[in-house]
Amino acid sequence: MAEQARRGGPLHGIRVIDLTQVVLGPFATQVLGDMGADVIKVETPAGDSTRQIGPCRSAAMGSYYANLNRNKRSIALDLKRPAAKAALWRLIEGADVFVHNMRPGAIARLGLDYAAVAARNPAIVYASAGGFGADTSRRDSPAYDDLIQGMSGLAALNAGPDGAPRYVPSVIADKLCGHVLASMTAMALVHRARTGEGQEVHVPMLETMLDFLLPEHFWAATIAEPARGMGYPRMLTPHRRPYATADGYICVIAVSDQQWQRIFAVLGRPDLAADPRFASVAARARHVDELYGLLAEGLRARPTAEWRSLLDAADVPNGAVGTLAGLLDDSYLRESGYFQPTEHPDEGAVIARRAPARFSATPPAPPGLWPKLGADGAAVLAEAGYAAEEIAAILAP
């Protein structure tokens, strides 16, 4: 608890009981922990499965787990044992938030559905996520990131040159839905602060991904004429990609008439600004394939560094094409302090990542680290009022 008392952030003083696992749920609770909440991660004695994935120096401390579970405390409880289950209930009774990402049927079999939890703690914010709506016939259908990428249309949007759908090489559905779950939880906490009323919050992955993808791609379906086409043409042109230069690649984007006029001038084609195909937002939208094709052709003429200098001077948005390894040496990220080299008590030298958001009045403390399995169990139970002999019995293997 001493570490928690030193932490700041807009959620300082909020206690979260975290029964999540794998990616979506842990990502959500990590966001809450980044913002200062005291997140108590309740794991089985075997631990979250992601502990076994990725490089590590200590057992069950894989890098995948590390990047989903910073700023948390860990307690390992075998919920098949009555004493451990009773300890979990005591923690829930003293909490502000309870989070899980189990299917409704599974959490009900544990006796931890919303009705049961709210009966013990009416003011609690009970947050969960699943593949599908909890009030639908698919409420108990299994779902993971790959499935939701496919069902939402994202894999089809990301099709390769052969037209075959492809998953985005990121667990984007899990992480996006995790962010939404954290956001909705915080909104429910605002409601509770105003009214004292707890409530249940559920985030269905499929609808959440659709809400993310469709603002631009719903297109003519917005006006109930889907036969006129769905999908934003600018996103779908094959020319929308990093552009090849004489020695590499560059990212370039323009939106306004003025930006396109400046790009045309930098390309040595100021005449294109008066071309009826490219003279307005509406015209460029109708001729986006031709427009981006001309841009791609023109950018092949010079090296990347030369284009970047010219585009910067013309105030045209542009950037390098980064690589994962190159991020560690990026001058902007060094300036912002995003990567934080530090020492982990079990892992030694590590690189933590700070939360991106900035708060002028309630800034979070520097990034916390990820816990060893069960490392905080005794402290958490002592805070809940258990005596030493009781703690030993609860945590006994």
PAGU-927545 format. One record per atom (N, C-alpha, C): residue in one letter; z, x, y. Coordinates in steps of 0.001 Angstrom, whole numbers, plus 500000, padded with zeros to 6 digits. Atoms other than C-alpha are relative to their C-alpha. Example, Ala and Ser with C-alpha at 12.3 -4.5 7.8 and 13.67 -1.06 7.14 Angstrom:
<nodes>
a500000500890498810;a507800512300495500;a500000500900501200;s499940499180498810;s507140513670498940;s500730499230501090;
</nodes>
This chain:
<nodes>
m500000500820498791;m500000500000500000;m500000500853501258;a499971499128498825;a500564502949502326;a498609500298500492;e501377499739499588;e496870503739502289;e499420498797500717;q500526501199499366;q496043500134503119;q500559499824501408;a499384500171498686;a498473500132506049;a499353500883501046;r500652499096499049;r496593503025507619;r498592499538500350;r501380500405499802;r493277501197507439;r499889498959501087;g500253501003498984;g491759499140510198;g498921499053499527;g501098500887500329;g488826496795510349;g500315498544500289;p499813501404499631;p488302493124511196;p500699499172498929;l499334500753501066;l489683492012507795;l501333500633499603;h498697499401500301;h492840494130507935;h501051498899499828;g498980501006500279;g495702492131506416;g499558498936499020;i500511500960500977;i493454490064504118;i500070500634498613;r499918499486501372;r494183490503500419;r499016499248499106;v501052500537500860;v491371489984497908;v500307500358498556;i499907499759501431;i491792489583494157;i498581499923499446;d501408499785500335;d488517490838492710;d499835500064498483;l500297500012501435;l487513489823489184;l498515500233499736;t501441499831500153;t483888490824489701;t499674501230499165;q500470498875500783;q481838493227487638;q498504500175500172;v501401499574499941;v478448494954487450;v499606500230501456;v500521499645498676;v476625494730490838;v500304498954501070;l499932500987498915;l476545491464492802;l501426499847500533;g498630500220499559;g480263490753492894;g500655501239500575;p499413498788499438;p481438494351493328;p499402500402501345;f500593499678498705;f478953494836496171;f500608499124501092;a499386500913499025;a480378491757497911;a501406500440500356;t498618499626499722;t483977492883497548;t500090501375500647;q500037498716499296;q483041496399498637;q499787499783501494;v500195500317498582;v481769494929501906;v501314499526500613;l498716500473499491;l485102493126502318;l500981501157500150;g499137498833499908;g486952496361501587;g499605500925501132;d500474499182498877;d484782498265504051;d500513499462501327;m499548500638498764;m485893495773506686;m501522499908500103;g498558499877499867;g489560496484506019;g500828499158499067;a499227500814500933;a490553493942503355;a500619500886498920;d499360499338501131;d492965495085500650;d499428499372498739;v500692500530501171;v490731494593497607;v500648500564498743;i499391499598501263;i492525494678494266;i499036499628498882;k500994500224501051;k489945495095491533;k500720499895498660;v499364500245501288;v491200493582488304;v498963500261498909;e500928499614501056;e489489495237485348;e500639499798498638;t499496499975501367;t489787494959481606;t500433501434499682;p499644498633500367;p491316497972479845;p498788500900499762;a501225499202500179;a487724499077479119;a499325500308501329;g500566499755498680;g486802498867482807;g498655499346500200;d501326500501499625;d483726497639484627;d498949500845499289;s501023499274500770;s480614498563482612;s499272501046500832;t500712499015499174;t479100500403485592;t500745501331500067;r499280498721500051;r481825503045485184;r499314500998499071;q500640499121500984;q479712504402482342;q498599500436500423;i501387499746499596;i476490504721484358;i499956501006501147;g500216499031498934;g475457507754486390;g500839501257499848;p499279498728500081;p476659511318486921;p501467499839500394;c498581500003499662;c480407511925487005;c500632501298499500;r499230498852500492;r483002514650486505;r501192499550499182;s498877500561500738;s485768512405485152;s499506498805499203;a500405501121500849;a485507509837482382;a500088498685500762;a500020501352499438;a484610506297483468;a499987499997501524;m500111499925498536;m483813507359487035;m498550500226500404;g501420499823499736;g480015507053487016;g499615499698501436;s500415500138498605;s478146507261490298;s499588498572500342;y500379501393499737;y476853503698489941;y501246499205500377;y498729500647499686;y480429502429489857;y500501500447501374;a499472499452498753;a481376504716492739;a499371499349501215;n500717500537498848;n478734503252495031;n500089498487500129;l499773501448499921;l479813499667494362;l501479499652500153;n498576500300500084;n483584500018494412;n500875500878500881;r499154499247499085;r484767502130497323;r500950499036500732;n499033500791499228;n487714500932499399;n500625498873499181;k499315500961500857;k489351499149496452;k501148500698499278;r498965499508500901;r492436499526494311;r499770499371498631;s500292500468501353;s492227499161490536;s501274499754499210;i498966500293500982;i494558497484488086;i499304499533498731;a500590500371501284;a493683497182484396;a500944499029499289;l499189501029500638;l494969493970482793;l499257499432498792;d500535500679501176;d494376492631479304;d500415498538500098;l499653501388499712;l494228488946480158;l500231499164498746;k499641500701501232;k494642488011476488;k501504500062499755;r498555499865500144;r498268489080476837;r500689499114501036;p499351500934499064;p500545486416478384;p500629500692501203;a499345499331498876;a502462488929480529;a498975500451501039;a501055499557499076;a499233490309482019;a499393498808500731;k500551501199499370;k497877486819482668;k500977499466501050;a499005500452499030;a501137485865484368;a500012500889501231;a500045499078498867;a500886488986486534;a498793499705500884;l501181500359499209;l497363488011487579;l500289498754500833;w499676501209499238;w498625484574488588;w500904500321501181;r499135499652498877;r501318486165490716;r499180500656501111;l500853499367498987;l498703488290492453;l499160498952500725;i500818501054499390;i496519485230493046;i500837499170500977;e499146500820499136;e499438483295494517;e500296500675501332;g499744499280498760;g499917486024497124;g498745500458500720;a501274499517499461;a496226486470497942;a499396499026501003;d500783500815499072;d493903485202500633;d498656499594499403;v501340500206500553;v490679485454498617;v500021500338498512;f500227499726501419;f489771485259494929;f498495500009499796;v501451499870500164;v486284486446493944;v499669500303498540;h500506499673501338;h484430486397490628;h498496499731499969;n501417500319500199;n480828486382489409;n499729499647498539;m500190500537501342;m481319484769486000;m499288498650500080;r500569501332500065;r479469481675484891;r501136498963500003;p498932500996499888;p481411478448485537;p500726499724498690;g499360500267501280;g482032477835481850;g500946501106499585;a499176498862500402;a483401481326481283;a501289500068500813;i498796499930499178;i485808481250484229;i500929498826499679;a499168501147500370;a486996477783483167;a500756500284498706;r499320499671501256;r487772479078479669;r501167500956500232;l498886499130499646;l489965481721481303;l501116499243500710;g499016500785499267;g491793478920483101;g500076500384501462;l499998499504498629;l490784480376486469;l498916499334500849;d500957500735499180;d488395477731487807;d500664499617501319;y499473500271498656;y488790476558491391;y501163499015499981;a498925500997500021;a490925473535490566;a501322500633499580;a498769499360500478;a493424475678488662;a500564500964501033;v499544499018499015;v493566478408491295;v500521499300501251;a499575500708498789;a493799475985494227;a501318499257499785;a498730500668500282;a496661474181492502;a501172500958500206;r498949498997499821;r498641477433492646;r500008500589501404;n500117499421498654;n497374478594496054;n498984499173500786;p500942500912499330;p495858475734498101;p499245500629501159;a500648499408498830;a495002477990501054;a499000501093499641;i500849498873500386;i492948480457499022;i498529499689500236;v501461500079499968;v489255481090499651;v499514500492498637;y500431499748501381;y487727480952496171;y498491500200500028;a501415499668499818;a484350482706496205;a499380500453498680;s500695499618501230;s481844483049493390;s498500499992500222;a501467500000499979;a478183483690492714;a499500499918498573;g500641500100501307;g475888482889489823;g498502499911500193;g501453500066499872;g472209482719489056;g499520498713500636;f500468501324499597;f471979479013489802;f501169499179500542;g498982500828499381;g473854476257491584;g501045499520499006;a498907500416500881;a477250475381490120;a499980498505499724;d500091501442500205;d476359471697490406;d498662499598499379;t501304500276500609;t473062471958488483;t500078500154498488;s500045499906501466;s472029471764484831;s499925501454499526;r500114498594500402;r471472475555484848;r501235500804500397;r498800499328499484;r474988476358486057;r500502501117499094;d499492499001500935;d475816478315482908;d498901500868499393;s501072499131500486;s472442479992482392;s500232501429500478;p499811498609499572;p472645483799482431;p498923500409500991;a500979499523499013;a470943485587485300;a500394501393500460;y499821498665499446;y470523489168486429;y498901500248501021;d500915499677498914;d468573490881489180;d498532499846499586;d501409500051500409;d465314491252487213;d499515498562499886;l500386501398500177;l465266487570486310;l499774499316501343;i500110500654498701;i465837486454489892;i498832500561500803;q501193499448499348;q463216488871491255;q498747499304499495;g501176500658500555;g460732487268488883;g499912498542500398;m500026501438499749;m461704483628489370;m499787499675501473;s500103500288498564;s461864483865493169;s498603500248500562;g501325499644499501;g458283485150493470;g499928501411500531;l500018498638499456;l459327488631494626;l499173500940499144;a500770499115500875;a457846490360491570;a498499499763500158;a501415500302499789;a454531488563492115;a499525500526501353;l500356499456498694;l454536489513495811;l499829501509499950;n500029498550500130;n455051493122494717;n499022500459498928;a500946499684501072;a452151493068492263;a499271501305500271;g500761498760499897;g450331496311491553;g498523499726500206;p501446500157499783;p446615496943492059;p499317499169498919;d500593500779501083;d445923495310488692;d500419498536500025;g499551501372499889;g447615492115489809;g501226499664499187;a498825500263500828;a450498492454487361;a501268500014500864;p498762500009499214;p453879491479488836;p500858501212499686;r499132498831500166;r456325494344489373;r501331499733500687;y498699500072499345;y460026494469490098;y500076501047501108;v499673499023498971;v461064496146493333;v500974501004499385;p499126499011500645;p462728499450492263;p501367500105500669;s498666500095499433;s466109498343493547;s500602498707499474;v499361501260500406;v468674495753492441;v500173499139501258;i500006500617498670;i467714493930495615;i500585498597499979;a499460501360500048;a468611490396494481;a501520500037499894;d498549499882500135;d472097491394493370;d500644500434501317;k499364499468498783;k472810493365496538;k499872499038501175;l500146500985498931;l471377490796498933;l500976498850499804;c499089501115500265;c473340488007497249;c501448500445500152;g498663499486499764;g476420490229497346;g500354499997501473;h499767500054498558;h476066490600501095;h500223498570500471;v499847501400499603;v475648486843501446;v501355499470499535;l498703500454500497;l478715486218499266;l501122500520500892;a498984499456499091;a480770488550501474;a499988499260501330;s500121500699498721;s479446486826504610;s500563498589499920;m499507501370500141;m480162483326503320;m501519499981499817;t498554499892500172;t483655484422502280;t500684500179501351;a499424499786498667;a484341485690505795;a499939498725500839;m500099501258499254;m483090482390507239;m501069499010499552;a498949500883500495;a485463480487504983;a501365500451500502;l498741499507499433;l488277482732506219;l500158499576501459;v499935500492498613;v487398481767509809;v500436498540500005;h499603501414500088;h487652478097508829;h501482499878499659;r498591500067500377;r491006478735507178;r500906500405501158;a499200499582498853;a492273480562510273;a500144498866501013;r499963501106499046;r491438477473512342;r500775498796499482;t499476501245500546;t492670474798509951;t501107500176498976;g499064499776501094;g494848476412507276;g499473499547498661;e500575500598501207;e492499474915504694;e499200501021499199;g500809499188500902;g491232476907501714;g498823499190499491;q501147500707500556;q487994476059499959;q499274500872498989;e500837499298500961;e485526476997497250;e498659500332500649;v501302499550499503;v482405479000498185;v499194500480498799;h500852499560501112;h479528479411495715;h498633500400500540;v501306499496499580;v476362481464496233;v499082500051498781;p500975499938501096;p473433480715493855;p498920501034500315;m500915498896499737;m471171483732493493;m498573499540500291;l501403500372499834;l467827481947493166;l499744499430501387;e500211500589498681;e468155479817496287;e500244501011501120;t499725498983498984;t469608482763498209;t498809500929500166;m501192499156499903;m466597484919497362;m498848499247500652;l501053500790499351;l464252482103498343;l500252499896501500;d499665500067498586;d466083481755501647;d499644501307500705;f500332498677499477;f465448485474502141;f498483500212500071;l501430499720500097;l461779485498501111;l499118499025500776;l500914501033499519;l460413482245502522;l499857499850501512;p500252500191498566;p460864482486506313;p498577500370500420;e501383499657499674;e457507484275506512;e499006499448498987;h500968500320501042;h455963483234503189;h499863498503499704;f500154501440500245;f456514479448503220;f498722499489500646;w501295500147499338;w453546479390505627;w499595498532500122;a500476501368499783;a451538476136505396;a500860498950499312;a499080500967500616;a454120474526503119;a501021499501501016;t499068500412498945;t456313474394506234;t499571498679500618;i500512501240499421;i454079471651507584;i499476499062498909;a500311500862501141;a453817470026504131;a498527500030499626;e501398499845500397;e450290471369503546;e499846501292499188;p500047498759500773;p450780474000500823;p498608500378499513;a501366499692500429;a447114473706499807;a499295500936500971;r500601499090499026;r446297475612503006;r500472501434499800;g499595498648500349;g448075478582501542;g501459500285500295;m498658499488499780;m451477480172501172;m499926501516499963;g500022498539499907;g452244483789501997;g499469500442501345;y500378499482498681;y452092485597505336;y498924501067499826;p501091499065500267;p448705487383505407;p500303501445500391;r499730498619499597;r450018490428507293;r500817500740498948;m499196499375501052;m452507491055504483;m499175500278498750;l500742499963501264;l449833490634501810;l498747500861500052;t501195499160499955;t446993492790503098;t500236501308499246;p499820498732500736;p446424495820500851;p500137501201500925;h499896498883499055;h446321497975504009;h501411500141500585;r498624499881499488;r449999497281504816;r500790500932499081;r499317498971500770;r451496500482503494;r500111501237500876;p500053498749499234;p452347503948504762;p498563500535500002;y501394499597499837;y449083505355506101;y499819501484499693;a500321498608500284;a447509508542504801;a499546500699501277;t500451499154498901;t447102511301507384;t499256501192499408;a500731498832500491;a445303514637507146;a500835500832499037;d499168499164500871;d448319516176505389;d501172499253499365;g498870500733500575;g450629513377504253;g499907498524500304;y499951501430499719;y451708509893505279;y500844499751501238;i499242500401498824;i453069508059508309;i500158498489499995;c499785501439499816;c454553504636509033;c499734499668501463;v500323500439498642;v453142502851512091;v500004498481500024;i500000501455499860;i453729499310513287;i499898499650501479;a500087500537498641;a452750497411516430;a500050498487499908;v499875501455499986;v453465493819517387;v499346499416501250;s500464500583498748;s452696493176521052;s498587500466500362;d501310499589499497;d449351493326522859;d500077501414500576;q499878498695499352;q450605496323524823;q500106501132498976;q499885498962501031;q451582498272521696;q498658500264499332;w501310499789500624;w448171497686520128;w499040500696500971;q500846499297499029;q446454498756523335;q500305501494499999;r499624498595500008;r448423502005523225;r499563500689498703;i500474499417501261;i447603502565519548;i498508500271500070;f501448499799499903;f443914502059520211;f499675501207500872;a500236498849499117;a444103504572523048;a500314501304499284;v499634498787500735;v445883507150520854;v498949500320498940;l501046499788501010;l443233506653518173;l498663500406500603;g501277499699499361;g440530507328520744;g499038498837499980;r500835501198500036;r439267503750520485;r500524498951500978;p499477500992499046;p440422502029523714;p499133498751500067;d500892501153499969;d437409499721523394;d500470498864499099;l499546501030500935;l439094497911520506;l500960499010500641;a499066500902499330;a441640496398522905;a499288498763500532;a500761501129499475;a438886494155524270;a499224499267498911;d500696500651501113;d437476493279520839;d500639498634499758;p499418501343500175;p437927489485520422;p500828499863498730;r499244500084501244;r439224490081516877;r501439500502500146;f498710499309499910;f442165492132518136;f500691499813501351;a499518500095498618;a442850490946521703;a501254499143500160;s498811500848499884;s445722488527520917;s500730499967498670;v499213500112501225;v448479487905518400;v499283499118498987;a500665500930500913;a446615484929516902;a498736500606499412;a501235499394500491;a443333486831516659;a500303501117499001;r499660498908500923;r444981489863515043;r500497499442498664;a499530500611501239;a446664487574512509;a498835499539499131;r501162500465500767;r443274486155511516;r499183501146499439;h500843498866500394;h441706489603511196;h500847501205499599;v499058498919500279;v444635491603509871;v499427501034499037;d500588499027500927;d442664493191507007;d499112500994500740;e500877499107499232;e440052494562509416;e500807500903500923;l499178499243499058;l442693495649511923;l500710501155499307;y499262498947500699;y444841497540509445;y499056500983499321;g500989499090500582;g441739498950507781;g499526501037501015;l500401499073498940;l440623500479511089;l501120500991500307;l498862499113499744;l444123501865511658;l500115501037498893;a499916499069501127;a444191503393508173;a498906501055500071;e501117499062499906;e440780504967508693;e500231501015501118;g499809499101498875;g441682506412512087;g501089501030499782;l498853499108500163;l444999507941511015;l499736501158499036;r500334498893500905;r443318510143508400;r499534501247500741;a500666498915499276;a441923512333511172;a500914501158500389;r499090498955499512;r445065514309512158;r501199500141499068;p498768499819500789;p448195515750510538;p501110499070500488;t498902500922499699;t451369513671510455;t500754500395501265;a499196499561498848;a453311515765512981;a499253499763501307;e500778500212498776;e450486515528515519;e499965498522500367;w499987501438499724;w450256511759515147;w501362499551500521;r498670500423499570;r454010511403515506;r500255500384501454;s499827499571498613;s454002513377518720;s499216499098500945;l500833500848499157;l451140511329520167;l500547498570500080;l499484501369500028;l452643507999519090;l501338499890500719;d498736499994499254;d456090508911520408;d499733499990501509;a500325499923498572;a454549509796523764;a499465498673500521;a500556501300499608;a452792506411523797;a500993498855499761;d498964500997500277;d456042504596522830;d499527498979498971;v500445500840501116;v454510503228519624;v500940500236498824;p499086499823501131;p456936502600516730;p499330500732498843;n500543499225501111;n456339505192514029;n501132500755499330;g498961499268500720;g458267507141511441;g499434500742498816;a500382499252501185;a458109509577508592;a500230499147498756;v499768500640501289;v457962508483504969;v501102500787499295;g498869499289500565;g461382509402503635;g499986500006498483;t499745499961501437;t462392510357500123;t501506499901499789;l498570500111500260;l465734509795498459;l500710501317500284;a499357498700499788;a466544513509498436;a499973500398501470;g500131499621498598;g465317513932501998;g500970499294500923;l499054500734499150;l467770511363503333;l501212500851500364;l498805499193499756;l470603513879503038;l499807500994501136;d500293499049498925;d468878516165505541;d499428499331501237;d500580500711498872;d467695513466507940;d500853500217501252;s499254499653498786;s468655514440511492;s500694498783500603;y499364501198499455;y469342510868512598;y501242499628499193;l498858500373500830;l471632510155509644;l501142500999500139;r498940499025499704;r473499513392510331;r500682499631501313;e499432500372498701;e473954512267513934;e500896498766499886;s499237501245500116;s475189508793512934;s501222500146499103;g498870499785500888;g477591510217510359;g500021499073498805;y500051500941501119;y476378507871507639;y500519500622498705;f499518499305501188;f476950510408504874;f501259500780500361;q498697499421499703;q480553511620504724;q500453500900498842;p499473499097501037;p481268514721502577;p501525499981500020;t498543500061500075;t484855514497501360;t500458500433498621;e499425499622501284;e487190515285498458;e500600498775499323;h499428501072500807;h488001512781495722;h501092500616499123;p498918499398500770;p491322513338493926;p499662500261498538;d500388499805501396;d489648513060490518;d498636500666499849;e501374499528500121;e486005513932491175;e499716501283500777;g500255498816499181;g486353516801493651;g499082499676501159;a500909500186498869;a483604517193496231;a499059498827499734;v500874501165500104;v481757513910496784;v499392499723501376;i500584500469498741;i479587512293499440;i500200498496500056;a499780501431499789;a480841508921500627;a499039499504501077;r500863500603498992;r478869506503502804;r500830499068500855;r499225500859499116;r480325504799505849;r499316498650500165;a500568501323499757;a479852501108506543;a499097500055501228;p500944499882498881;p476828500662508841;p500458499316501286;a499666500784498809;a478302498039511216;a501052500706500849;r499035499429499059;r480252499089514303;r500731498863500705;f499167500986499321;f483119497124515867;f500731500706501138;s499356499339498862;s484413497953519344;s501505499801500000;a498573500288499948;a487826496322518885;a500715500260498680;t499349499857501311;t488490496569515128;t499189500925499098;p500822499111500815;p486654499624513823;p500656500311498664;p499443499610501288;p487100500267510111;p500363501481499993;a499666498601500196;a488712503507509041;a498824500708499325;p501044499293500748;p486498506242507569;p499919499485498570;p500198500619501311;p485071505285504172;p501044500439498984;g499092499706501088;g487550505034501338;g499232500403498753;l500627499537501224;l486888506254497833;l500143498947498910;w500001500942501104;w486518504567494470;w501146500351499050;p498788499745500775;p489526504160492172;p499740500342498541;k499979499779501435;k490132505553488735;k500512498727499336;l499636501230500693;l490572502799486151;l501514499855499913;g498578500309500075;g494009501253486564;g500897500861500856;a499201499018499264;a495124503922489032;a501069499375500877;d499079500612499038;d496894501465491330;d500837498879499392;g499334501120500645;g498326499085488754;g501489499933500271;a498548500011499803;a501960500113489068;a500359499641501437;a499712500284498594;a501876500042492878;a499730498547500336;v500344501393499713;v500154496664493002;v501057499052499433;l498990500880500614;l502660495099490606;l501355500146500684;a498744499819499263;a505596496631492466;a499974499209501302;e500144500779498773;e504292495066495680;e500159498506499728;a499886501415500378;a504207491741493810;a501415499639499557;g498607500293500299;g507917492066493067;g500452500308498595;y499616499667501370;y507927493349489502;y500888501242499973;a499141498832500217;a510633495759488360;a499276501003499114;a500670498917500719;a509744499062486734;a499818499684498525;e500125500280501433;e510460497906483181;e498989498877499737;e500997501062500134;e508375494770483690;e498602500556500153;i501310499383499777;i505499496851485034;i499548500764498758;a500342499229501198;a505626499127482007;a499550499082498885;a500377500941501052;a505441496118479695;a498639499369500264;i501280500636499646;i502542494521481577;i498825500947499790;l501085499026500046;l500477497707481699;l499923500770498691;a499993499268501267;a501319498942478195;a498676499792499267;p501257500135500723;p498178499672476149;p500142499145498752;
</nodes>
